[in-house]
Amino acid sequence: MFSVLDSQLGQHTTYPTRYDPALLFTIPRSQNRAQWSSTLPLYGVDIWTGYEVSWLNAQGLPQVRIAEFSIPAESPNLIESKSFKLYLNSINAHVFETETQVLETLEQDLSVMVGAEVNVRFYSVDQGLPLGQLSGECLDSLPITITQYTPTPHLIQRSGIQGQSTWYSHLLKSNCPVTGQPDWGSVSIEVRGHLPTPESLLAMIVSYREHQDFHEHCVESLFTELWQALEPEYLCVFARYVRRGGLDINPWRCSDINEVSTWTTMPRLARQ
């Protein structure tokens, strides 16, 4: 049985100075998903952004890039974040002949660990990734009273309206299940079919404030709660978390496999 206590998470760590893919530690997705129906239409991708990616070129000169990692949500495993940071740190003193060799190495190591094809893209630190704002209706100024700070069943209420709408909030917060450190994020929710009341949607988002779980699990829990409460025609939940230790995690989950690629249209946020 998997235990996060077997990982480097929450442990005193000696940072590696040699390339070592064995530093990567995986978490089976099945343990979190076992509580849900196998017919849940859950598709998506986990987008990680790495800001501390560096290696040595053939002349020993350090190279730096911003990296974007795309891990399919259907992969059997996800990567534990601290092990990901240690792994990326392990290439800092490693010599690669070409940038293509770096990309191929990262894609191969990560794909083997998660059990699915991982895509890696590099951006120059001058170019970076474009920033923008989430579209839709912001929920954060709704005049509601909050009483629940852990996920609570039946918070979501139907509005009695059918249609299509998109909401977003910057009030998503959860905590690391081992260290207790806060994970801050913004979340976008698109629904087609039975629509929720905006007030209940905001209450559900805020209810994760004291919840301890991984980023990916939190987004999948939000998705599942909404799907079960609304039985919509289409649902998409996308969270952009604030970086910690040079990495941010941005899980995207939707009910239509044909829509998965549309995550590329979602802007990065100034808080990231």
Secondary structure, DSSP 8 states (H G I E B T S, - for coil): ---GGGSSTTS-----SS--GGG--EEETHHHHTTS-TT---EEEEEEEEEEEEEE-TTS-EEEEEEEEEEETTSSEEE-HHHHHHHHHTTTT-B-S-HHHHHHHHHHHHHHHHTS--EEEEE-TTT---B----SEE-TT--------S--TT---EEEEEEEEEEEEEEEEEE-TTT--EEEEEEEEEEEEEEE-HHHHHHHHHTTTT-B--HHHHHHHHHHHHHHHH--SEEEEEEEE--BTTEEEEEEEES-GGGGGGGGGS-B-TT-
